[in-house]
Amino acid sequence: MATRQSYTVLIPFPKGGGHWSVVGEKLELLDVQASALRTAGRLALTSDLEAAQAAEKSTKAKATSAEAK
């Protein structure tokens, strides 16, 4: 059985039945379902976004501590 991964919506898209996704919404999708949306820049893996945010915070903290010296 294929496993689902958690994706975060970056740009809203129609989910079907007249419903749209919302920026920041987390969806559990199969890779096949998410492929075209990732290519179009509408989705990103939640784990990738969290890692990027953590790295950004770390970089800002280092810059702040360097300025304080």
C-alpha positions as semicolon CSV with decimal commas, in nm:
position;residue;x (nm);y (nm);z (nm)
1;M;0,000;0,000;0,000
2;A;0,128;0,345;-0,090
3;T;0,196;0,584;0,192
4;R;0,064;0,935;0,213
5;Q;0,276;1,237;0,295
6;S;0,184;1,567;0,453
7;Y;0,185;1,864;0,215
8;T;0,122;2,233;0,286
9;V;-0,075;2,448;0,041
10;L;0,123;2,745;-0,093
11;I;-0,123;2,862;-0,361
12;P;-0,496;2,769;-0,340
13;F;-0,635;2,520;-0,593
14;P;-0,975;2,356;-0,652
15;K;-1,017;2,033;-0,451
16;G;-1,341;1,932;-0,620
17;G;-1,710;1,978;-0,563
18;G;-1,671;2,356;-0,576
19;H;-1,434;2,357;-0,276
20;W;-1,094;2,523;-0,276
21;S;-0,789;2,466;-0,062
22;V;-0,661;2,741;0,169
23;V;-0,304;2,874;0,199
24;G;-0,134;2,697;0,489
25;E;-0,376;2,404;0,487
26;K;-0,212;2,068;0,548
27;L;-0,320;1,779;0,324
28;E;-0,233;1,409;0,333
29;L;-0,177;1,307;-0,030
30;L;-0,019;1,027;-0,231
31;D;0,287;1,123;-0,436
32;V;0,083;1,069;-0,753
33;Q;-0,182;1,315;-0,633
34;A;0,072;1,579;-0,532
35;S;0,311;1,555;-0,827
36;A;0,151;1,808;-1,064
37;L;0,064;2,046;-0,779
38;R;0,425;2,042;-0,655
39;T;0,553;2,103;-1,008
40;A;0,317;2,401;-1,039
41;G;0,441;2,540;-0,706
42;R;0,106;2,502;-0,533
43;L;0,222;2,247;-0,272
44;A;0,534;2,178;-0,070
45;L;0,620;1,891;0,160
46;T;0,544;2,003;0,513
47;S;0,872;1,854;0,639
48;D;1,067;2,055;0,379
49;L;0,894;2,379;0,482
50;E;0,956;2,315;0,851
51;A;1,324;2,242;0,784
52;A;1,360;2,562;0,581
53;Q;1,190;2,766;0,855
54;A;1,417;2,614;1,121
55;A;1,726;2,692;0,914
56;E;1,605;3,050;0,862
57;K;1,551;3,097;1,236
58;S;1,894;2,953;1,307
59;T;2,055;3,189;1,055
60;K;1,874;3,490;1,206
61;A;1,979;3,390;1,557
62;K;2,342;3,361;1,450
63;A;2,329;3,699;1,276
64;T;2,174;3,861;1,584
65;S;2,435;3,715;1,818
66;A;2,716;3,822;1,582
67;E;2,582;4,180;1,575
68;A;2,566;4,187;1,956
69;K;2,939;4,115;1,985
